[in-house]
Amino acid sequence: MKYAFDIIGVSPVLHFFNQQLQSGQSQPNQGVEYLGTHTCTLDAFLETAESVTPKMSWNSDEVVETVISFWMNNSDSICYWKSRLKDAGKDNLIVARLADIKALQSEFELLLNQDF
């Protein structure tokens, strides 16, 4: 199985946890997880990623490899998001998306097929 990892933004803590609760109730185990942490570090994201791999039945070695690969190849993006998190203040989280590639593709296809 292949995985994708991307930093997607900064969010207030309460908003992030509210979204997590709502998405967990409406779409359990869809293959896409959103991770939040107070620090934009590789260790922080690895810790949060490793906590979701058992419940999703994901290969933890491949997930770790995906996160590390992102970290090694996207230094400009990481610096940008570290700066945005610092600007946002202590009551915010940096949010990343970790997904099974096929589930992420399905999610994007659903979005493209919606009438707005």
C-alpha positions in Angstrom: 0.0 0.0 0.0 1.2 3.5 -0.8 0.7 6.5 1.4 0.7 10.3 1.0 1.7 12.9 3.6 1.2 16.7 3.3 1.1 19.6 5.6 -2.2 21.4 4.9 -2.4 24.3 7.3 -2.7 25.8 10.7 -5.9 25.4 12.8 -7.1 26.5 16.2 -7.0 23.5 18.6 -10.8 23.5 19.3 -11.7 23.7 15.6 -9.4 20.8 14.7 -10.7 18.5 17.4 -14.3 19.4 16.5 -13.6 18.5 12.9 -12.0 15.2 14.0 -15.1 14.3 16.1 -17.5 15.1 13.2 -15.5 13.3 10.6 -15.0 10.3 12.8 -18.7 10.0 13.4 -19.7 10.5 9.8 -16.9 8.7 7.9 -15.1 6.1 10.1 -11.9 4.6 8.7 -12.0 6.1 5.2 -8.3 5.8 4.7 -7.5 9.5 5.2 -6.4 10.8 8.6 -5.7 14.4 9.7 -2.9 14.9 12.2 -2.4 17.9 14.5 0.5 18.8 16.6 1.7 21.9 18.5 5.2 21.7 17.0 6.2 21.5 13.3 8.9 18.8 13.7 9.6 15.5 12.2 9.5 13.8 15.6 6.1 15.3 16.4 4.5 14.1 13.1 6.1 10.7 13.4 4.6 10.3 16.8 1.1 11.3 15.7 1.4 9.2 12.5 2.4 6.1 14.5 -0.6 6.5 16.7 -3.1 6.2 13.8 -1.4 3.3 12.0 -2.8 0.5 14.2 -6.4 1.7 14.1 -6.2 2.1 10.3 -4.4 -1.3 9.8 -1.6 0.6 7.9 1.9 -0.6 7.5 3.7 1.5 10.1 7.2 1.2 8.4 5.8 2.5 5.1 3.9 5.3 6.9 7.1 6.4 8.7 9.0 6.2 5.4 6.4 8.4 3.7 6.6 11.1 6.5 10.4 11.1 6.5 10.5 11.3 2.7 8.2 14.3 2.8 10.4 15.9 5.4 13.6 15.4 3.4 12.1 16.7 0.1 10.0 19.7 1.2 12.2 22.0 3.3 10.7 25.2 1.8 7.2 24.1 2.6 8.2 23.0 6.1 9.8 26.3 6.9 6.8 28.2 5.6 4.4 26.2 7.8 6.7 26.5 10.8 6.5 30.2 10.4 2.7 30.3 10.0 2.3 28.2 13.2 4.6 30.6 15.1 2.6 33.6 13.8 -0.7 31.9 14.8 0.2 31.5 18.4 0.1 28.8 21.0 -3.6 27.9 20.8 -3.1 26.5 17.3 -1.9 23.3 15.7 -0.1 22.5 12.5 -2.3 20.1 10.5 -1.2 17.4 8.1 -3.0 14.8 6.0 -1.9 11.2 6.0 -3.7 8.9 3.6 -3.8 5.7 1.7 -3.2 6.9 -1.9 -6.3 5.0 -3.2 -8.5 6.5 -0.5 -7.2 10.0 -1.2 -7.8 9.6 -4.9 -11.4 8.5 -4.1 -11.9 11.5 -1.9 -10.6 13.9 -4.6 -12.9 12.2 -7.2 -15.9 12.7 -4.9 -15.0 16.4 -4.5 -14.7 16.8 -8.3 -18.1 15.2 -8.9 -20.0 17.4 -6.5 -22.2 20.1 -7.8 -21.6 23.4 -6.1 
